[in-house]
Amino acid sequence: MTDRTIRNLDNLHRSASTARLLNLLRVASDHGHTRAWAEGPLFETAILNRAMIVKHRLRRDELDCFVGRRHVATKIILPIDTADLRAGGRFTFVNQLGFERIMKEGFGLTPDHPDVETLTIIDQLPSLDPFLLRERLRRSGIEPAPCYFAISESDLAQMSSFVEQEIHPLVSLSVGDIAIMPGSVQTLAAKILSGEPGENMEALRVTLRLSADDYQEGIFCWKGFLYYKWVLTSLATEIRDVSEEVANLRPRGRIEPGLMDYLARTRVQLRSRILRTTEEARLTIQVYDTAFAGLSVEGQSGAFRDFLIQAPSMFSRLGEQLGALQHIVSFWRYRFAPGRAPVGVGELIDILMDFEAGLLGYGESDSGHYVAA
C-alpha cells in the first residue's frame, strides 16, 4: 500500500455526501456491538470492514495509476488512528496498477477472495448511494447487514425539511390539517429516514397490508425514492446550467478543423444525453409520486403497496442515472471553478468522453451481466 497521508480525514468523516463516501468506520462505531453487524459484515477482512471508501476525483499526478483514462476512482482509506482522524490515513485505489499485489501483501487476499469481488463491484458503480449499492451487491449474492446502507449525516440534515414537506399530505390525510400535532410530521420523517419504523407506525403497516419483514423493506425503499427525488431536485438547476456550459465552452488554443467538427458533434450529443437522462430519471420518480398520491391524497393504499414491493427493481437504473449526473455536475464545477487553468482541446474532449461513458456505460447488457464504464 502507498503511504501517502490523507488530509482532512476528520472533515471527510463528518461532512461527505452519501454518494461519495461509504464510511465503514462510522458503521462499526454505531453498530459494532450488534449481532447483525457481527454476522453480516460487508467485508470478511476486519481492517477493510473499518475502512473509509471514497469515490475520488483523480488529480493529474494520479492518472498514471491506471491502465486507460478515468477521472474518478474508488479509494480505500485506512485511518492511522481511528480515535483521531486528524492523524490521516493510508490508501490505495481499487484496480490501480499493482492492485492484486497490494491486496496480497497488505491484506493477504488473492484475486478470487470475496472481499476483492465486493471491491470490484463497488468500483464499477457510478456512486456509493446505499440503494444502488445494496441492489448491485444483492444481484451478486452479497447481502451484508442493513446497517451498511444508511444515508450520511450530512445528507440527512439537508434532506429533513424536504422529506417533511413530501410526507405532510399523508399526515394531513390521517388526522386533518387542524389536528396535526406539533412535531408529528418531523417525527414521521425522522423514522422513515432512520429506517427504523417503530411501533407507533404499526397503523401504516396494517393499512398497507404488509408483513413485518416486507414493511421494513418497504420503508427502506420509500427512503430510497425520497433520497433520489431529493437528489434530482437538488441537481435540477445545476444540470441545466452545466448542460448549457458543455454546449458553449471553448477550449484554449488553436483547434484543428477535424477536431472542431468532432468537438461540436460531441458537445451537442452529450448535452442531449444529459437532458434525456434527467428526463428519464424524472419519469421514474413520477411513478413514485403517482403511487404516493394515491395513498396520501386519495386514501388508496394498494398502488403504494405494490410500488414498495416493486421499488428495488428500479434502484439500479435510477441510481446509475443520478450517479452519472452527479459526477458530471461535480467534476465540471471542480475543473472549471474560478481560478482554475483554462482547458485545452485534448483535455476537453477527454472530459466529454468520460461524461458520455458515464451516461452510457452503466447498466445491464443483453446477457444480464453488469457492464462497467
Contacts in CASP RR format, 6 or more apart in sequence:
PFRMAT RR
TARGET T0000
AUTHOR 0000-0000-0000
METHOD contacts of the structure
MODEL  1
MTDRTIRNLDNLHRSASTARLLNLLRVASDHGHTRAWAEGPLFETAILNR
AMIVKHRLRRDELDCFVGRRHVATKIILPIDTADLRAGGRFTFVNQLGFE
RIMKEGFGLTPDHPDVETLTIIDQLPSLDPFLLRERLRRSGIEPAPCYFA
ISESDLAQMSSFVEQEIHPLVSLSVGDIAIMPGSVQTLAAKILSGEPGEN
MEALRVTLRLSADDYQEGIFCWKGFLYYKWVLTSLATEIRDVSEEVANLR
PRGRIEPGLMDYLARTRVQLRSRILRTTEEARLTIQVYDTAFAGLSVEGQ
SGAFRDFLIQAPSMFSRLGEQLGALQHIVSFWRYRFAPGRAPVGVGELID
ILMDFEAGLLGYGESDSGHYVAA
1 78 0 8 1.000
1 90 0 8 1.000
1 91 0 8 1.000
1 92 0 8 1.000
1 102 0 8 1.000
1 105 0 8 1.000
1 106 0 8 1.000
2 90 0 8 1.000
2 91 0 8 1.000
2 92 0 8 1.000
3 90 0 8 1.000
4 90 0 8 1.000
4 91 0 8 1.000
5 88 0 8 1.000
5 89 0 8 1.000
5 90 0 8 1.000
6 12 0 8 1.000
6 77 0 8 1.000
6 88 0 8 1.000
6 89 0 8 1.000
6 90 0 8 1.000
6 91 0 8 1.000
7 88 0 8 1.000
9 52 0 8 1.000
9 77 0 8 1.000
9 79 0 8 1.000
9 85 0 8 1.000
9 86 0 8 1.000
9 87 0 8 1.000
9 88 0 8 1.000
9 89 0 8 1.000
10 85 0 8 1.000
10 86 0 8 1.000
12 21 0 8 1.000
12 52 0 8 1.000
12 54 0 8 1.000
13 23 0 8 1.000
13 25 0 8 1.000
13 26 0 8 1.000
13 52 0 8 1.000
13 85 0 8 1.000
14 153 0 8 1.000
14 154 0 8 1.000
15 154 0 8 1.000
16 23 0 8 1.000
16 54 0 8 1.000
16 152 0 8 1.000
16 154 0 8 1.000
17 152 0 8 1.000
17 154 0 8 1.000
17 155 0 8 1.000
18 128 0 8 1.000
18 129 0 8 1.000
18 130 0 8 1.000
18 151 0 8 1.000
18 152 0 8 1.000
18 154 0 8 1.000
18 155 0 8 1.000
18 227 0 8 1.000
19 55 0 8 1.000
19 127 0 8 1.000
19 128 0 8 1.000
19 129 0 8 1.000
19 231 0 8 1.000
19 323 0 8 1.000
19 326 0 8 1.000
20 54 0 8 1.000
20 55 0 8 1.000
20 127 0 8 1.000
20 128 0 8 1.000
21 52 0 8 1.000
21 53 0 8 1.000
21 54 0 8 1.000
21 55 0 8 1.000
21 128 0 8 1.000
21 152 0 8 1.000
22 52 0 8 1.000
22 53 0 8 1.000
22 54 0 8 1.000
22 122 0 8 1.000
22 128 0 8 1.000
22 133 0 8 1.000
22 148 0 8 1.000
23 52 0 8 1.000
23 152 0 8 1.000
24 42 0 8 1.000
24 43 0 8 1.000
24 48 0 8 1.000
24 49 0 8 1.000
24 50 0 8 1.000
24 51 0 8 1.000
24 52 0 8 1.000
24 53 0 8 1.000
24 148 0 8 1.000
25 50 0 8 1.000
25 51 0 8 1.000
25 52 0 8 1.000
25 79 0 8 1.000
25 82 0 8 1.000
27 37 0 8 1.000
27 42 0 8 1.000
27 147 0 8 1.000
27 148 0 8 1.000
27 150 0 8 1.000
28 37 0 8 1.000
28 49 0 8 1.000
28 50 0 8 1.000
30 147 0 8 1.000
31 37 0 8 1.000
31 145 0 8 1.000
31 147 0 8 1.000
32 38 0 8 1.000
34 145 0 8 1.000
34 147 0 8 1.000
36 145 0 8 1.000
36 146 0 8 1.000
36 147 0 8 1.000
37 145 0 8 1.000
37 147 0 8 1.000
39 145 0 8 1.000
40 143 0 8 1.000
40 144 0 8 1.000
40 145 0 8 1.000
41 49 0 8 1.000
41 144 0 8 1.000
41 145 0 8 1.000
42 49 0 8 1.000
42 118 0 8 1.000
42 144 0 8 1.000
42 148 0 8 1.000
43 49 0 8 1.000
43 51 0 8 1.000
43 115 0 8 1.000
43 118 0 8 1.000
44 113 0 8 1.000
44 114 0 8 1.000
44 115 0 8 1.000
45 107 0 8 1.000
45 109 0 8 1.000
45 115 0 8 1.000
47 78 0 8 1.000
47 107 0 8 1.000
48 76 0 8 1.000
48 107 0 8 1.000
48 115 0 8 1.000
50 79 0 8 1.000
50 82 0 8 1.000
51 76 0 8 1.000
51 77 0 8 1.000
51 78 0 8 1.000
52 76 0 8 1.000
52 77 0 8 1.000
52 79 0 8 1.000
53 74 0 8 1.000
53 75 0 8 1.000
53 76 0 8 1.000
53 77 0 8 1.000
53 122 0 8 1.000
53 128 0 8 1.000
54 74 0 8 1.000
54 75 0 8 1.000
54 77 0 8 1.000
55 72 0 8 1.000
55 73 0 8 1.000
55 74 0 8 1.000
55 75 0 8 1.000
55 127 0 8 1.000
55 128 0 8 1.000
56 72 0 8 1.000
56 73 0 8 1.000
56 74 0 8 1.000
56 75 0 8 1.000
56 93 0 8 1.000
57 71 0 8 1.000
57 72 0 8 1.000
57 330 0 8 1.000
57 331 0 8 1.000
57 334 0 8 1.000
58 65 0 8 1.000
58 70 0 8 1.000
58 71 0 8 1.000
58 72 0 8 1.000
58 73 0 8 1.000
62 73 0 8 1.000
62 93 0 8 1.000
63 69 0 8 1.000
63 70 0 8 1.000
65 73 0 8 1.000
65 93 0 8 1.000
65 96 0 8 1.000
65 97 0 8 1.000
66 73 0 8 1.000
66 93 0 8 1.000
66 95 0 8 1.000
66 96 0 8 1.000
66 97 0 8 1.000
67 97 0 8 1.000
69 350 0 8 1.000
69 353 0 8 1.000
69 354 0 8 1.000
70 354 0 8 1.000
71 331 0 8 1.000
71 351 0 8 1.000
71 354 0 8 1.000
72 327 0 8 1.000
72 331 0 8 1.000
73 93 0 8 1.000
73 94 0 8 1.000
73 95 0 8 1.000
73 96 0 8 1.000
73 123 0 8 1.000
74 93 0 8 1.000
74 94 0 8 1.000
74 95 0 8 1.000
74 119 0 8 1.000
74 122 0 8 1.000
74 123 0 8 1.000
75 91 0 8 1.000
75 92 0 8 1.000
75 93 0 8 1.000
75 94 0 8 1.000
76 91 0 8 1.000
76 92 0 8 1.000
76 93 0 8 1.000
76 94 0 8 1.000
76 119 0 8 1.000
77 89 0 8 1.000
77 90 0 8 1.000
77 91 0 8 1.000
78 89 0 8 1.000
78 90 0 8 1.000
78 91 0 8 1.000
79 85 0 8 1.000
79 87 0 8 1.000
79 88 0 8 1.000
79 89 0 8 1.000
80 87 0 8 1.000
80 88 0 8 1.000
80 89 0 8 1.000
80 90 0 8 1.000
81 87 0 8 1.000
81 88 0 8 1.000
92 99 0 8 1.000
92 102 0 8 1.000
93 99 0 8 1.000
94 119 0 8 1.000
94 120 0 8 1.000
94 122 0 8 1.000
94 123 0 8 1.000
95 120 0 8 1.000
95 123 0 8 1.000
96 102 0 8 1.000
100 111 0 8 1.000
103 109 0 8 1.000
103 110 0 8 1.000
103 111 0 8 1.000
103 113 0 8 1.000
103 116 0 8 1.000
104 110 0 8 1.000
107 115 0 8 1.000
109 115 0 8 1.000
109 116 0 8 1.000
110 116 0 8 1.000
114 142 0 8 1.000
117 140 0 8 1.000
117 142 0 8 1.000
118 137 0 8 1.000
118 142 0 8 1.000
121 136 0 8 1.000
121 137 0 8 1.000
121 140 0 8 1.000
121 142 0 8 1.000
121 370 0 8 1.000
122 128 0 8 1.000
122 133 0 8 1.000
123 372 0 8 1.000
124 136 0 8 1.000
124 362 0 8 1.000
124 370 0 8 1.000
124 372 0 8 1.000
124 373 0 8 1.000
125 132 0 8 1.000
125 133 0 8 1.000
125 136 0 8 1.000
125 320 0 8 1.000
125 362 0 8 1.000
126 132 0 8 1.000
126 319 0 8 1.000
126 320 0 8 1.000
126 323 0 8 1.000
126 324 0 8 1.000
126 326 0 8 1.000
126 327 0 8 1.000
126 358 0 8 1.000
126 362 0 8 1.000
126 373 0 8 1.000
127 319 0 8 1.000
127 322 0 8 1.000
127 323 0 8 1.000
127 326 0 8 1.000
127 327 0 8 1.000
129 227 0 8 1.000
129 231 0 8 1.000
129 319 0 8 1.000
129 322 0 8 1.000
129 323 0 8 1.000
130 148 0 8 1.000
130 149 0 8 1.000
130 150 0 8 1.000
130 151 0 8 1.000
131 149 0 8 1.000
131 220 0 8 1.000
131 221 0 8 1.000
131 224 0 8 1.000
131 227 0 8 1.000
131 228 0 8 1.000
131 315 0 8 1.000
131 319 0 8 1.000
132 315 0 8 1.000
132 316 0 8 1.000
132 318 0 8 1.000
132 319 0 8 1.000
132 320 0 8 1.000
132 323 0 8 1.000
133 149 0 8 1.000
134 148 0 8 1.000
134 149 0 8 1.000
134 315 0 8 1.000
135 312 0 8 1.000
135 315 0 8 1.000
135 316 0 8 1.000
136 316 0 8 1.000
136 370 0 8 1.000
137 143 0 8 1.000
137 144 0 8 1.000
138 312 0 8 1.000
139 316 0 8 1.000
139 370 0 8 1.000
146 220 0 8 1.000
149 220 0 8 1.000
151 159 0 8 1.000
151 193 0 8 1.000
151 223 0 8 1.000
151 227 0 8 1.000
155 227 0 8 1.000
156 193 0 8 1.000
158 230 0 8 1.000
158 234 0 8 1.000
159 193 0 8 1.000
159 226 0 8 1.000
159 227 0 8 1.000
159 230 0 8 1.000
160 186 0 8 1.000
160 189 0 8 1.000
160 190 0 8 1.000
160 193 0 8 1.000
162 226 0 8 1.000
162 230 0 8 1.000
162 233 0 8 1.000
163 189 0 8 1.000
163 192 0 8 1.000
163 193 0 8 1.000
163 226 0 8 1.000
163 230 0 8 1.000
164 185 0 8 1.000
164 186 0 8 1.000
164 189 0 8 1.000
166 226 0 8 1.000
166 229 0 8 1.000
166 292 0 8 1.000
167 185 0 8 1.000
167 188 0 8 1.000
167 189 0 8 1.000
167 192 0 8 1.000
167 296 0 8 1.000
168 185 0 8 1.000
169 293 0 8 1.000
169 296 0 8 1.000
169 297 0 8 1.000
170 188 0 8 1.000
170 292 0 8 1.000
170 295 0 8 1.000
170 296 0 8 1.000
171 180 0 8 1.000
171 184 0 8 1.000
171 185 0 8 1.000
171 188 0 8 1.000
172 180 0 8 1.000
172 296 0 8 1.000
173 296 0 8 1.000
173 297 0 8 1.000
173 299 0 8 1.000
175 181 0 8 1.000
175 184 0 8 1.000
188 201 0 8 1.000
191 197 0 8 1.000
191 198 0 8 1.000
191 201 0 8 1.000
191 219 0 8 1.000
192 219 0 8 1.000
192 222 0 8 1.000
192 223 0 8 1.000
192 226 0 8 1.000
193 223 0 8 1.000
193 226 0 8 1.000
195 216 0 8 1.000
195 219 0 8 1.000
195 220 0 8 1.000
195 223 0 8 1.000
197 204 0 8 1.000
197 205 0 8 1.000
197 215 0 8 1.000
197 216 0 8 1.000
197 219 0 8 1.000
205 212 0 8 1.000
205 215 0 8 1.000
207 301 0 8 1.000
208 215 0 8 1.000
208 301 0 8 1.000
208 302 0 8 1.000
208 304 0 8 1.000
208 305 0 8 1.000
208 308 0 8 1.000
209 301 0 8 1.000
209 302 0 8 1.000
209 305 0 8 1.000
210 218 0 8 1.000
210 305 0 8 1.000
210 308 0 8 1.000
214 309 0 8 1.000
217 308 0 8 1.000
217 312 0 8 1.000
218 308 0 8 1.000
218 309 0 8 1.000
218 311 0 8 1.000
221 308 0 8 1.000
221 311 0 8 1.000
221 312 0 8 1.000
221 315 0 8 1.000
222 308 0 8 1.000
222 311 0 8 1.000
224 311 0 8 1.000
224 315 0 8 1.000
225 285 0 8 1.000
225 288 0 8 1.000
225 311 0 8 1.000
228 281 0 8 1.000
228 285 0 8 1.000
228 318 0 8 1.000
228 319 0 8 1.000
228 322 0 8 1.000
229 285 0 8 1.000
229 288 0 8 1.000
229 289 0 8 1.000
231 322 0 8 1.000
231 326 0 8 1.000
232 278 0 8 1.000
232 281 0 8 1.000
232 282 0 8 1.000
232 285 0 8 1.000
232 322 0 8 1.000
235 322 0 8 1.000
235 325 0 8 1.000
235 326 0 8 1.000
235 329 0 8 1.000
236 278 0 8 1.000
238 329 0 8 1.000
238 333 0 8 1.000
239 274 0 8 1.000
239 275 0 8 1.000
239 278 0 8 1.000
239 325 0 8 1.000
239 328 0 8 1.000
239 329 0 8 1.000
242 274 0 8 1.000
242 328 0 8 1.000
242 329 0 8 1.000
242 332 0 8 1.000
242 333 0 8 1.000
243 271 0 8 1.000
243 274 0 8 1.000
243 275 0 8 1.000
244 271 0 8 1.000
245 332 0 8 1.000
245 336 0 8 1.000
246 267 0 8 1.000
246 270 0 8 1.000
246 271 0 8 1.000
246 274 0 8 1.000
246 332 0 8 1.000
246 352 0 8 1.000
246 355 0 8 1.000
247 267 0 8 1.000
247 268 0 8 1.000
247 271 0 8 1.000
249 336 0 8 1.000
249 343 0 8 1.000
249 348 0 8 1.000
251 263 0 8 1.000
251 342 0 8 1.000
251 343 0 8 1.000
251 344 0 8 1.000
251 345 0 8 1.000
251 346 0 8 1.000
251 347 0 8 1.000
251 348 0 8 1.000
252 342 0 8 1.000
252 343 0 8 1.000
252 344 0 8 1.000
252 345 0 8 1.000
253 344 0 8 1.000
253 345 0 8 1.000
255 263 0 8 1.000
255 345 0 8 1.000
259 345 0 8 1.000
259 346 0 8 1.000
259 349 0 8 1.000
262 349 0 8 1.000
263 345 0 8 1.000
263 348 0 8 1.000
263 349 0 8 1.000
263 352 0 8 1.000
266 349 0 8 1.000
266 352 0 8 1.000
266 353 0 8 1.000
266 356 0 8 1.000
267 352 0 8 1.000
269 356 0 8 1.000
270 352 0 8 1.000
270 355 0 8 1.000
270 356 0 8 1.000
270 359 0 8 1.000
273 356 0 8 1.000
273 359 0 8 1.000
273 360 0 8 1.000
274 325 0 8 1.000
274 328 0 8 1.000
274 355 0 8 1.000
274 359 0 8 1.000
277 321 0 8 1.000
277 324 0 8 1.000
277 325 0 8 1.000
277 359 0 8 1.000
278 325 0 8 1.000
280 321 0 8 1.000
281 318 0 8 1.000
281 321 0 8 1.000
281 322 0 8 1.000
281 325 0 8 1.000
284 314 0 8 1.000
284 317 0 8 1.000
284 318 0 8 1.000
284 321 0 8 1.000
285 318 0 8 1.000
287 307 0 8 1.000
287 314 0 8 1.000
288 307 0 8 1.000
288 311 0 8 1.000
290 303 0 8 1.000
291 303 0 8 1.000
291 304 0 8 1.000
291 306 0 8 1.000
291 307 0 8 1.000
292 304 0 8 1.000
292 307 0 8 1.000
294 300 0 8 1.000
294 303 0 8 1.000
294 304 0 8 1.000
295 301 0 8 1.000
295 302 0 8 1.000
295 303 0 8 1.000
295 304 0 8 1.000
316 363 0 8 1.000
316 364 0 8 1.000
317 363 0 8 1.000
320 362 0 8 1.000
320 363 0 8 1.000
324 355 0 8 1.000
324 358 0 8 1.000
324 359 0 8 1.000
324 362 0 8 1.000
327 355 0 8 1.000
327 358 0 8 1.000
328 355 0 8 1.000
328 359 0 8 1.000
331 351 0 8 1.000
331 354 0 8 1.000
331 355 0 8 1.000
335 343 0 8 1.000
335 351 0 8 1.000
336 343 0 8 1.000
343 351 0 8 1.000
357 373 0 8 1.000
358 373 0 8 1.000
360 373 0 8 1.000
361 371 0 8 1.000
361 372 0 8 1.000
361 373 0 8 1.000
362 371 0 8 1.000
362 372 0 8 1.000
362 373 0 8 1.000
363 370 0 8 1.000
363 371 0 8 1.000
364 370 0 8 1.000
364 371 0 8 1.000
365 371 0 8 1.000
END
